[in-house]
Amino acid sequence: TGELVLGIVLVIFAILSLSATVVTYVAVLGVQQAAKTIQQSVESKSITASIGERITAGQWAITVLSVQTPSYINIKGTYYMPSEGDKFVIVTLKIENIGNNTESLSDIWDFTLFTNTGTGYSQTYFPGTIIFNVTNEVMAKAVNVNELDTTLKLAPGGSIQGDIVFEIPANQVPTKLYFKVGIVGGYEVTVKLT
């Protein structure tokens, strides 16, 4: 009878152990599924577009209007030429707030220009070299740059147009513009420039 009691105790113990293992397994599966759901909710969505194509990303509609490679640029009355061996690339964007709330343009960020070599270049805030003796030829060839101010806020229905300045090696060709919309999750946008 002692062996029978011991056998019953062992069977009960085995059943409890098996139950605990099943419960643990189910809990782990639940946690993994929850983690996967959370990851999917914060993963960025990829959008690919072309010049002139209106991109909708959350509360924003963004259009790359043009890409220029001028010899000189004029920013608020100051003229610049590219550093030796480089060239300017000016990307003009139109941004519209299609949402219901006033939003900051800082929600659109990390502008990177990629070239035919696969190299990415960040937006430049201090372009090339200042030209102190501005000739008529420089003025005639210069493109007026209206830098995009990402510190501004746009009300619903509002829009803004502005330029982003890049400086890249003169022997490279811009092929795509990359930027992000939103901080957590959000969108990763690639605009083909060729």
Buried (B, 14 or more C-beta within 10 A) or exposed (E): EEEEEEEEEEEEEEEEEEEEEEEEEEEEEEEEEEEEEEEEEEEBEEBEBEBEEEBBBBBBBBBBEEBEBBBBBBBEEEBBBBBEEBBBBBBBBBBBBBBEEEBEBEBBBEBBBBBEEEEEBEBBEEBBEEBEEBEEEBEEBBBEBEBBEBEEEBEEEBEBEBBBBBBBBEEBEBBBBBBBBBEEBBBBBBBEBE
